[in-house]
Amino acid sequence: MAFEGRRVLVVEDEFLVALTMIDFLEPLGCEVVGPAASLPVALELARSEPLDAAVLDMNIAGAMIWPVARALRRRRVPFVFLSAYCDLEVVSGPFAATPCLEKPLEQSRLLRHLHAIWDAPQRSSARLQSATPSSAPSPRR
Amino acid sequence: MPEAARLQEKMRTMNEALVLGLVRQHELTDIADSLNVRLQNEVVERKEIETALRASEERYRTLFELGPVAVYSCDAPGRIVSFNRRAAELWGREPVLGEQGERFCGAVKLFHPDGTLIPPELCGMSEVLSGKVPAVHDMEVVVERPDGSRVVIVVSILPLKDECGIITGAVDCFYDITERKDAEERQRFLLNELAHRGKNLLAVVQAVASRTLSGTRPLAEERDILSQRILALAHSQTALVIGGFEGAAVAEIVRLECESFSDRVEVSGPEVMLNRRVAQTFAFVVHELSTNAAKYGALSVPAGRVAITWAIDGAGASARFRFQWRERGGPPVVPPTRRGFGRLLLESAVAQDFGGLPAFRFEPSGLIYEIDAPLQRLAVEIDGVKERSAGGDVAAT
């Protein structure tokens, strides 16, 4: 299997969507960490679990995912957003360069991102983590 | 004789002169009279003009004060000369007039629509007075009042010029479009929210489809199950529409799901509104239970019945929602060996969304399924739409 033993944190508060993620990741050989359906649980996993990547819903039980994203960035864990809100301006600031996949999940797209993350670690991690505060566009308004 | 003749001659000329003088005097009196008349006319005329002017001035003053549009004017150096009541209302203050007053505008702060500050020397009035721009037409500007509140205004400015074309001042008219802007913003937001909810719903359909069409049953059967599950999802949406999108009533979801066998169910419970997420899961729960009942349980035999009851126990933050599905009169109960997607919905989805592990009891009389969950978690969020946009906390969505 392509990604045997890769540990992927899934943060998703919609039970059925989380199920879709599991159904997609497990056959690839990935080990799903979570899925976390609340911010505190997600934060705990993001800080303590060994992780190779993460897929994050942006709005988790009414709260924004940013604390989890910051925790992952500190640990240099690459991640992508999965959200129905990609087109909103919320994806600005420090995570503007982080890929955001639209809901419903387009599996081939996520697969491409996982390949980008894991197949060429240097380049991909640079790409995924390029949104350092200095290079990020200043928040509008 | 010559003396007498000379004298006579003199008398004659004097007489002539006298006559001439008299004539002249007459003429002069006439002139004076006509001048007087003209003067009087002029005075009357001027008075009339003055009255007319005052009336006109009065009219414009009333228009100035009464009109719904805010107006103010500046002299050439930009000192505020006059402003009307509406201008002061929109500025949230009354500027000091004349020499000691502020220049160009009565607002404390001005911003472009994108939020960047407009320094006073770069405001529209300043640019018109300096001749940098010939006029300003329908420019959107944001005014900040002393209390920090903001209004969006549309500004038009025209210069005043003397006969030589020198700019002697300018007039600025503006009006409030804050309400329109808010309505536009609200509409945009609602359309976005609609699109997002649609996408979320499709993500749920995607999950249900992929789990239902797992290939463990004949395709025709799986197709039928999928169609039924999508209908259950549609029922939750219908119940939400009936609930004004704020929430869905438990009774409404039960009614929609049990319509086809309503003569065999007893339904009772108080009014409880479920939030969007929970309503969706609850619709799946009632659907899966009734499907199972129709296949293997009480609804698979004519004598079978189902009692659906719910209640609220306690009050305030500790109040609990208790739901029970109780079958009786069905065939002997055999606990299922297979743990399919339906079971996953009835157990794991409920545990996550209701915040309480449901109980299955396979009693000899029939299946009993119970949910015992904190009411607060299921209840309708207070305008969750607004809070979601602000990224704020929404109770249990």
Interface residues (C-beta under 8 A of the other chain):
Chain A: D13 E14 F15 L16 V17 L19 T20 D23 A37 N59 A61 G62 A63 M64 A84 Y85 D87 L88 V90 E102 K103 P104 L105 R140 R141
Chain B: D114 G115 N192 A195 H196 R197 K199 N200 L202 A203 V204 V205 Q206 A207 V208 S210 R211 R277 T281 L344 S348 A349 Q352 D353 E381 G384 E387 R388 G391 G392 D393 V394 A395 A396 T397
